Amino acid sequence: MVACDPVARLRAKLRISNPLYVNLLSEFYGTALLLVLGLAIVMQFILTSEKMNTWININVGWGFAITFCVYCCSKTSGGHFNPAISLVMVTFGRLSVKHFLLYSLVQTLGAFVGAAIAYGVYRDQFLHYYAEAGIEGDWIVHGLFGTAGCFCSFSKDYVSNYTNFIDQFIGTGLLALFVAVIIDKRNKIPDVAHPLLFGLVLIMIGCAYGMNLGYPINPARDLGPRLFAYFLYGGEVFTQGGYYFWVPIIAPLPGALFGAWSYHFFVGAHIPDTIEDREINYIKEAEMMPLKKNEA
């Protein structure tokens, strides 16, 4: 009976045994899937002049997107999809620096591919949008008829890059803080609930910190689509806002470290731990480090 199962046959032929390759494939696929969904939500918002989607639709849509994409990869890489979160895992001892660099690369590549797919689905809508506006020639990056925001974040003219840096530092810090809370075994939150809670955290951050930049809070999520947008809009996607582009790439990294470790400094390190808890946590933590076990 098992031999007739197409999924079982596929597993037998294609299953990869190297955990690093499995995790890299999962991070690429999961990030691409996240951007296919997330950018489509933003495109519906911008290309319909905010008539089809609303801001709360964007927040809820991204929240559900991260939830189901993390569920998809929860048994392989765990579903980081974000170099800032992967960096936190390095400091938690769950990922090596070498693997962090590889994760970041495939996450960015996945985001690029996800942006290309979302654009392919909505390409005719982009053309229709500019035809209705009577605009011919080069597409507009930012402003009244700007559409590059369908792919990545851009700074508002009246918001400084100093403020943008703080925005991304705080926004990503909050994300990493609550990721640390959720995965802390001493809080006894069931593993099956983690992806849903991650999604709810993202909705919360979007509702609180979307005004300045739209809360990219993820270097791969912003850089990958920005690289794709370069082929549509040109170099302005990097020069706009006084070369703002580096802010959502750099600021999330220290922000994530600060947020995650602030939880452990103020709360996590002080949670009582029984002998039984220590044994259980030791086993579970070991199970979550398949890559480190295979590095030797």
C-alpha positions in Angstrom: 0.0 0.0 0.0 2.8 2.4 0.9 4.5 1.7 -2.4 1.5 3.0 -4.3 1.5 6.3 -2.3 2.9 9.0 -4.7 4.1 11.1 -1.7 6.0 8.1 -0.3 7.6 7.4 -3.6 8.6 11.0 -3.9 10.2 10.9 -0.4 12.1 7.7 -1.3 13.6 9.3 -4.4 14.1 12.9 -3.4 14.5 13.0 0.3 17.7 14.9 1.3 19.6 13.5 4.3 21.9 16.4 4.9 20.2 18.7 7.4 22.0 21.8 6.2 20.7 21.3 2.6 17.2 20.6 3.9 17.2 23.8 6.0 18.5 26.0 3.3 16.0 24.6 0.9 13.2 25.3 3.4 14.4 28.8 4.1 14.5 29.6 0.4 11.1 28.1 -0.3 9.4 29.5 2.8 10.7 33.0 2.3 9.7 32.9 -1.4 6.2 31.7 -0.4 6.0 34.4 2.3 6.8 37.1 -0.3 4.4 35.7 -2.9 1.6 36.1 -0.4 2.8 39.3 1.4 3.6 41.4 -1.7 0.4 40.4 -3.4 -1.5 41.8 -0.4 0.4 45.1 -0.8 -0.1 45.2 -4.5 -3.8 44.8 -4.1 -3.7 47.8 -1.7 -1.6 50.1 -3.9 -2.7 49.2 -7.4 -6.4 49.7 -6.6 -5.6 53.1 -4.9 -6.5 51.5 -1.6 -10.0 50.5 -2.7 -9.6 46.7 -2.4 -7.5 46.3 0.7 -7.2 48.5 3.8 -4.3 48.9 6.2 -5.8 46.3 8.6 -6.0 43.8 5.7 -2.3 44.2 5.2 -1.5 43.6 8.8 -3.8 40.5 9.1 -2.8 39.2 5.7 0.9 39.3 6.6 0.2 37.8 9.9 -1.6 34.8 8.4 1.1 34.5 5.7 3.9 34.2 8.3 1.8 31.8 10.3 1.2 29.3 7.5 4.7 29.6 6.0 6.2 28.9 9.4 3.9 25.9 9.8 5.2 24.7 6.4 8.8 24.7 7.5 8.4 24.2 11.2 9.8 20.6 11.1 12.8 21.4 9.0 14.5 24.8 9.5 12.0 26.1 11.9 11.0 28.9 9.5 13.2 31.9 10.2 12.7 33.7 6.8 14.5 36.6 8.4 18.3 37.2 8.8 17.7 39.1 12.0 15.9 36.1 13.6 18.6 33.8 12.3 21.3 36.1 13.9 19.4 35.8 17.2 19.6 32.0 16.9 23.3 32.3 16.4 23.6 34.0 19.8 21.2 31.4 21.3 23.6 28.7 20.2 21.2 27.1 17.8 22.9 28.2 14.6 26.6 28.6 13.5 27.9 31.8 12.0 28.6 30.0 8.7 25.0 28.7 8.5 23.7 32.1 9.4 25.4 33.6 6.4 24.0 30.8 4.2 20.5 31.3 5.7 20.7 35.0 4.9 21.8 34.4 1.3 19.0 31.9 0.5 16.4 34.0 2.4 17.3 37.0 0.3 17.2 34.9 -2.9 13.9 33.5 -1.9 12.5 37.0 -1.3 13.7 38.0 -4.8 12.0 35.0 -6.4 8.8 35.6 -4.4 8.8 39.2 -5.6 9.2 38.1 -9.2 6.3 35.6 -8.9 4.0 38.2 -7.3 4.9 40.7 -10.0 4.2 38.1 -12.7 0.7 37.6 -11.4 -0.1 41.3 -11.2 1.9 42.7 -14.1 -1.2 43.5 -16.1 -2.5 45.5 -13.1 0.7 47.6 -13.0 0.2 48.4 -16.7 -3.4 49.2 -16.2 -2.7 51.4 -13.2 -0.3 53.6 -15.2 -2.5 53.6 -18.3 -5.4 54.9 -16.2 -3.2 57.6 -14.7 -2.1 58.6 -18.2 1.6 58.0 -17.4 3.9 56.7 -20.1 7.5 55.8 -20.0 9.4 55.1 -16.8 7.4 53.9 -13.8 7.4 56.1 -10.7 9.2 54.9 -7.6 7.8 57.0 -4.8 5.1 59.6 -4.4 1.5 60.1 -5.6 1.8 57.5 -8.4 4.7 55.5 -7.0 4.4 51.8 -7.2 7.8 50.5 -6.0 6.3 50.4 -2.6 4.6 47.2 -3.8 8.1 45.6 -3.4 10.0 47.2 -0.6 9.9 50.1 1.8 10.7 53.8 1.1 11.3 56.7 3.4 8.8 59.5 3.6 10.2 62.9 2.7 9.6 64.3 6.2 11.1 61.3 8.1 14.8 61.3 8.7 16.9 58.2 8.3 17.8 58.5 11.9 14.2 58.0 12.8 13.9 55.3 10.2 16.8 53.5 11.9 15.2 53.7 15.3 11.9 52.5 13.8 13.5 49.4 12.3 15.6 48.8 15.5 12.5 48.9 17.7 10.2 47.1 15.3 12.5 44.2 14.8 13.5 44.2 18.5 9.8 43.7 19.4 9.5 40.8 16.9 12.6 39.1 18.3 11.6 39.8 21.9 8.3 37.9 21.5 9.9 35.2 19.4 12.3 34.6 22.4 9.2 34.5 24.7 7.4 32.0 22.5 10.3 29.6 22.0 11.4 29.7 25.7 10.6 26.2 26.9 10.2 27.5 30.4 7.0 29.3 29.3 5.6 25.9 28.3 3.9 27.2 25.1 3.1 24.2 22.9 5.3 24.0 19.8 2.2 23.6 17.6 1.0 27.1 18.7 4.3 28.9 17.8 3.6 29.7 14.2 0.2 31.2 15.0 1.6 33.3 17.8 4.4 34.5 15.5 1.7 35.7 13.1 -0.2 37.5 15.8 3.0 39.2 16.9 3.5 40.5 13.4 -0.1 41.8 13.3 0.5 43.6 16.5 3.7 45.3 15.3 2.0 46.3 12.1 -0.8 47.9 14.0 1.6 49.8 16.2 4.6 50.6 14.0 3.5 50.8 10.4 3.3 54.6 10.0 6.9 55.4 9.2 7.9 52.6 6.8 5.3 49.9 6.8 7.4 47.7 9.2 9.7 45.7 6.9 11.7 44.5 10.0 13.4 41.9 7.9 16.6 42.5 5.8 15.8 39.7 3.3 12.2 40.8 2.9 13.3 44.3 1.9 16.5 43.7 0.0 15.4 40.7 -2.2 12.3 42.6 -3.6 14.3 45.8 -3.9 16.9 44.0 -6.1 14.0 42.8 -8.3 12.5 46.3 -8.3 15.8 47.6 -9.7 15.1 45.9 -13.0 11.7 47.7 -13.2 12.5 51.1 -11.8 16.2 51.6 -12.0 18.7 52.8 -9.5 16.3 55.2 -7.7 15.0 52.3 -5.6 18.4 52.5 -3.9 19.0 56.3 -3.9 15.6 57.5 -2.7 15.4 59.1 0.7 19.1 59.9 0.9 20.1 56.3 0.2 17.6 55.0 2.8 17.9 51.4 1.4 20.6 50.4 3.9 18.4 51.1 6.9 16.1 48.1 6.7 19.1 45.9 6.0 21.3 47.0 8.9 19.0 48.3 11.7 17.0 45.0 12.2 20.2 43.1 13.1 21.2 44.9 16.3 17.5 45.6 17.0 16.7 41.8 17.0 19.7 41.1 19.3 18.6 43.8 21.8 15.0 42.7 21.8 15.6 39.0 22.3 18.2 39.4 25.0 16.3 42.1 26.8 13.6 39.4 27.4 16.1 37.0 28.9 17.8 39.8 30.9 14.6 41.1 32.5 12.4 38.0 32.6 13.6 34.8 31.0 16.7 34.3 33.2 14.6 34.6 36.4 11.9 32.0 35.6 12.1 29.2 38.2 13.5 25.9 36.8 12.8 22.5 38.3 15.1 19.5 37.9 12.5 17.9 35.7 12.3 21.0 33.6 16.1 21.1 33.2 16.1 17.5 31.8 13.3 18.1 29.4 14.7 21.4 28.2 18.1 19.9 27.7 16.6 17.2 25.5 14.4 19.6 23.5 17.2 22.1 23.0 19.5 19.4 21.7 16.7 18.3 19.3 16.5 21.8 17.9 20.2 21.9 16.9 20.5 19.2 14.2 23.0 21.3 12.2 25.4 21.9 15.1 25.4 18.1 15.7 26.5 17.5 12.2 29.2 20.2 12.0 31.9 18.2 13.7 
